[in-house]
Amino acid sequence: MSDATSGNSGPNTDSEQFGSSTDNNGPAPDSGQHAPTSEDGGTTAATGQPQNIDAAQTASAAGTGSAGGSAPSDGNGNAGAQAAAPLKPLTMENLLREFNNTMDLKYRDFPANGVTAVYLQYMIDADQLYRTLVLPFSGVTDEMAGKLLEQAIFERANTLEDAVYAILYGSAVVFSGDRAYKLDLTRSIGRSIEQTETETVIAGPHDGFVENIVENLALLRKRLRSSHLKTVSLAVGEVTKTQVVVTYIEGIANQEFVGKVTERLKSIEFDAIYEANMLVQLIDDNPNSFFPQFVVTERPDAICSKLTAGRVVIFVDGSPSAVSAPSSFFEFFTSPDDYYQRWHVGTALRLLRIVGFIITVGFTAFYVSVTTFHYEMIPHKMLLNLTKSRSNVPFPPLYEALLMETTIELLREAGARLPTKIGQTIGIVGGIVIGQAAVQAGFTSNVLIIAVASSAIASFVIPSYVMSASIRLIRFPLIFLAGIWGNFGLMVGIAFIVIHLSGITNLGSSYMSPIAPMNLKDWLDTFIRGPFSSLRYRPSQVKSPNKQKNKMRK
Amino acid sequence: MNEMRVCCLLLLALTSAALLLTGCRDEKIIERMGFTRTVALDFPEGEEDKTKLKVTISIPKSEPVNARIVLTTIAQSNKEARIMFSRQNNRQIVSGQLRTVMFGTKLAKDGIWKHIDTLVRDPSIGSKVNVVVVNGNANALLQRTYKQFPSTGEYIEDLVRTERASTEIPISNLHTFSRDYFDDGIDPVTPLIKESKEALSLDGIALFRDDTYVMRVEPQKSLLFNFLHKNFVTGEVVMAMPVQDGEQQRVMLSFVASNRKIKIRHPKTIRGGKDITVNIHLKIRGEVLEYHGKLNLQKSSDQRELEKRMKAYVEKETKLLVEKMQKQRLDPLGIGQHARNSMRYAQWKKLDWREMIPDLKFNITADVKIKDIGKLQT
């Protein structure tokens, strides 16, 4: 039966306690009960446990879940209900049958007392196995073994399915007589915490999330020591059963958004989830939009600020990225760096990014439209130079621009795919070839090189890689429109983008917040980074029940 | 889902429209265009046929530096000339980069509005195109190359711009010209240029009655005209005052700031120009950086004396200038606008302002102050 975490009352140390509590959370496809999640810190652990189990039982009994499908390959966090359909008794034989042809499944029995443990060999920590199972149970009598199994680290497994999940998530299932217990022995797998490569900052913490959700939650808890920080675990992916943890701060996050997020996560019927960026595309409001709709970041400090701003954060096991929801378009242009600089500098940086956005979207398109249609707009001196360099080019500006933009994108993509050392070579070779030779060969004009290069550079100013890729993509239709209709086409394109952006919702809230709906107080923390004394309220988009953020100024 | 489909259809429609309509767009790819930078308009020399127009255009080339194409033709109108030029030229002639339009004296004396009208009407031509009158033959001036200077078109622009910055000439472009032409209380003005042996030079200010050039203000007097014409904050003026104490006095005022105030007084019923009194008060502040004369400028009493003489000079000279303009029934100062503002519109409509100008009573007072006497203070 699905157990619901609980603070671990075992004799573990603090950090272990944290780790195991979240792990226990995992195997349990705990349906959307937010309340029973661990009230961490281990203070009320003893009383917490039975109560939680009760809650979880009722939850799973009430769970809906689609019927059919074999038990282990069906998830959606409603596995409890599925168990009712085949209803195989939880016995050693059934469990082993479930795992037939599994070379890494091992079991260990203790003949002196008839206790048998079953586990996946590579998923568990051998040392822990020795300390918690092998050592205590070796050579003890039946009676003693029964006593040992009453420890809190042993949790009763009530159904076969429960036991199967427990094993899959790195627990050992211990059979004693007709009873079965789960014992969490998860081994930490993956790289240790290191700097994120996609979102580096100059000043500020350098640690980044990693693929291991245990580490990630530990990072979070270390930064946000609040018992109000809630963590709800769900299993997503019908085959992968990826552990997804929804976190939020109770009293600051709006429960409506928490409910929406968990509900959407639970209704995912997709075979596999490998990444947070993949998960968000399954739960966003506008799957066909070319803009990313949830901020995804690898930075723990950013995630903490999202949580304290009242947003809901989703962690996905196996992904170094965490998702924050709801998000607004302009959030993608902010970086934690902004808050670590003086506010003037932070403000300048934010405005710079907006300028970068405009340049990325419009510069090349504007070049095309001006050289094709609007020669009147070019200053006279520049016009002469432009004509000079254009006069060797055999193509109209539109083809010229598309050609160069494609080349730049090729360079960028090649650089991203190659190992860093070769990537640099590509950059140099590409830079020289594209920069010098293309102009001399009469392939493009040098002003276009400037336009293309500066818009490529400007696109990398945007902190979110996903957003920057989207923006780089929408340049192409704009260039095309500019080449066909000139400035009119450019305006048509921009109007389409604005209309599209205004139509996007994000968990039902406006993506364009705080421009539409207009909220000038929010501008202080969107387009400019106001001094901390002026950042008094949480963003209006999150509809926080506790709006005030800064109580120093009365 | 339905929304999605509508969106897709709309996009499809737009794309196909964009592609299908591509054939009939007015593409103007820069390297296929010839950009007229300067136009000169005049009557053909030696012909009395006033329907013919001699047009010269100057098209700068990107290489070599300062090179340009100069084309001349005789046509009925400016636009017709453009078509004729296009026949000659390997590039399509466009006028979106026009910077200066020049009129010959003969044409200017005949009236230039119909040519200005063509230019203002064309949406590709900006409103900041300089309007210049050439003292002499405009076509010949544009055709010539002045070796020491950049290409003639650019030369004229630079000349007009720098002289305007030092308040030698008033601002004159398509916008100001058509504004002053249509406004009934003011007449347009333009700079005058002429060619000399090796260079071009400013030759004062051309004053227009409606659209015909009637009077010239000499370059020596143009700053005096500017005192009356508008307020400005920078400028330089040389005042060659009459002989006094047996010596020619010469003062050069630099960094001159000038402020004019116009007050109109008239009785309730106006029977003629004599009823209207125009009080112009000029407040002029400047630094004396050059002084040839007997006064000792270190002494403040002598400074006051110099101020007094300058005041007398300004008052006398401006009065002369105004009288000359009155004689020609000209109002480039915009006195009419002030008069119109001082009465009801119905009353203004009844007046024949142009005919009243010669009879207006002008009182010009000047207040000249020396701000500083320069670095040398012994």
Chai-1 contact restraints between the chains, C-beta under 6 A:
chainA,res_idxA,chainB,res_idxB,connection_type,confidence,min_distance_angstrom,max_distance_angstrom,comment,restraint_id
A,T371,B,I30,contact,1.0,0.0,6.0,A-B,restraint_1
A,T372,B,E27,contact,1.0,0.0,6.0,A-B,restraint_2
A,T372,B,I29,contact,1.0,0.0,6.0,A-B,restraint_3
A,F373,B,K28,contact,1.0,0.0,6.0,A-B,restraint_4
A,Y375,B,K28,contact,1.0,0.0,6.0,A-B,restraint_5
A,Y375,B,I30,contact,1.0,0.0,6.0,A-B,restraint_6
A,Y375,B,M33,contact,1.0,0.0,6.0,A-B,restraint_7
A,Y375,B,G96,contact,1.0,0.0,6.0,A-B,restraint_8
A,E376,B,G96,contact,1.0,0.0,6.0,A-B,restraint_9
A,E376,B,S124,contact,1.0,0.0,6.0,A-B,restraint_10
A,H380,B,Q97,contact,1.0,0.0,6.0,A-B,restraint_11
A,L384,B,S62,contact,1.0,0.0,6.0,A-B,restraint_12
A,L386,B,I30,contact,1.0,0.0,6.0,A-B,restraint_13
A,T387,B,I30,contact,1.0,0.0,6.0,A-B,restraint_14
A,T387,B,E31,contact,1.0,0.0,6.0,A-B,restraint_15
A,T387,B,S62,contact,1.0,0.0,6.0,A-B,restraint_16
A,K388,B,S62,contact,1.0,0.0,6.0,A-B,restraint_17
A,K388,B,E63,contact,1.0,0.0,6.0,A-B,restraint_18
A,R390,B,I30,contact,1.0,0.0,6.0,A-B,restraint_19
A,R390,B,E31,contact,1.0,0.0,6.0,A-B,restraint_20
A,S391,B,E31,contact,1.0,0.0,6.0,A-B,restraint_21
A,P396,B,I29,contact,1.0,0.0,6.0,A-B,restraint_22
A,I484,B,A18,contact,1.0,0.0,6.0,A-B,restraint_23
A,I484,B,T22,contact,1.0,0.0,6.0,A-B,restraint_24
